[in-house]
Amino acid sequence: MTTCLLLTSDLIFSSRIQQAANHAHVDCIIAKDETSMHAGLVRNPTLVFVDLEALGEQSDSSIKTVRQTLPQVRIIAFGSHVQTDLLSAAKEAGADFVLARSAFVQQLPTLLQSQNT
């Protein structure tokens, strides 16, 4: 089964992503802190989602850690469209794609399906 890793501390939003992942037959690991992120990386996910709003200033270092640990993994960061500094910093830190939260929610089923093909 394909695995994705979601870095967030937002339990309500994570349940929404978990439900979409289950529907797409993707195992979704939720990491809310650095320890659980490292445990999730050991499972070799093919896709990593980073919630910039939930992680705040920590999101840059989390993206860099993921990129160093799994150089080939696809990293998709998402956050509020008005927090342009966080969005830009995520791209600079190594995220492959940076999306506004609304675009992420809209594209989530497609992103998950693309991992199963």
C-alpha positions in Angstrom: 0.0 0.0 0.0 1.2 3.5 -0.8 2.0 5.7 2.2 1.8 9.4 2.8 3.0 11.4 5.7 1.1 14.4 7.0 2.9 16.9 9.2 0.3 18.8 11.2 -0.9 19.5 14.7 -4.4 20.2 13.5 -6.4 17.2 14.5 -9.6 18.2 12.9 -8.1 18.9 9.5 -5.9 15.8 9.7 -9.0 13.6 10.1 -10.3 15.1 6.8 -7.1 14.2 5.0 -7.1 10.7 6.6 -10.5 10.1 5.3 -9.5 11.2 1.8 -6.4 9.0 2.0 -8.5 6.0 3.1 -10.8 6.5 0.2 -7.8 6.5 -2.2 -6.4 3.4 -0.6 -3.3 5.3 0.7 -2.0 4.7 4.2 -1.7 8.2 5.9 0.7 8.6 8.8 0.0 11.7 10.9 2.9 13.4 12.6 2.3 16.2 15.0 5.8 16.6 16.4 9.4 15.9 15.5 9.5 12.5 17.1 6.5 11.2 15.2 7.8 12.8 12.0 11.0 10.7 12.2 9.0 7.6 13.0 6.9 8.3 9.9 9.9 8.9 7.7 11.2 5.4 8.6 8.1 4.0 6.8 9.4 5.5 3.6 6.4 7.5 2.4 6.2 8.5 -1.3 4.3 11.7 -0.5 4.6 14.2 2.4 2.1 16.9 3.1 3.2 19.9 5.3 0.6 22.1 7.0 2.5 25.4 7.2 -0.1 27.1 9.4 -0.1 24.3 12.0 3.7 24.0 12.1 4.5 27.8 11.7 8.2 28.6 12.1 9.0 24.9 12.5 7.8 24.1 9.0 11.1 25.1 7.3 13.2 22.8 9.4 10.7 20.0 9.0 10.8 20.3 5.2 14.6 20.4 5.2 14.7 17.3 7.4 12.3 15.4 5.1 14.3 16.4 2.0 17.6 15.3 3.6 16.1 12.0 4.8 14.2 11.1 1.7 15.6 13.1 -1.2 13.2 11.7 -3.8 10.0 12.1 -1.8 7.4 14.5 -3.2 6.8 17.3 -0.6 3.6 19.4 -0.9 3.3 22.3 1.6 0.0 24.1 2.1 -1.1 27.2 4.0 -3.1 30.3 4.0 -2.9 32.3 0.8 -2.3 35.5 2.8 0.8 34.0 4.6 3.1 34.6 1.6 6.2 34.5 3.8 5.5 31.0 4.9 4.6 29.8 1.4 7.8 31.3 0.0 9.9 29.9 2.8 8.5 26.4 2.2 9.5 26.5 -1.5 13.0 27.7 -0.5 13.3 24.9 2.1 12.7 22.2 -0.5 8.9 21.7 -1.0 8.1 20.5 -4.5 4.7 22.3 -4.5 3.3 25.0 -2.3 -0.4 25.5 -2.4 -3.0 27.7 -0.7 -5.1 25.5 1.7 -8.2 25.8 -0.5 -6.3 24.6 -3.6 -4.8 21.8 -1.5 -8.2 20.6 -0.4 -9.5 20.8 -3.9 -6.5 18.8 -5.4 -6.2 16.3 -2.5 -8.0 13.4 -4.2 -5.9 13.8 -7.3 -2.7 14.1 -5.4 -3.5 10.9 -3.5 -4.7 9.0 -6.6 -1.4 9.9 -8.4 0.5 8.0 -5.7 -1.4 4.8 -6.4 -0.7 4.6 -10.1 
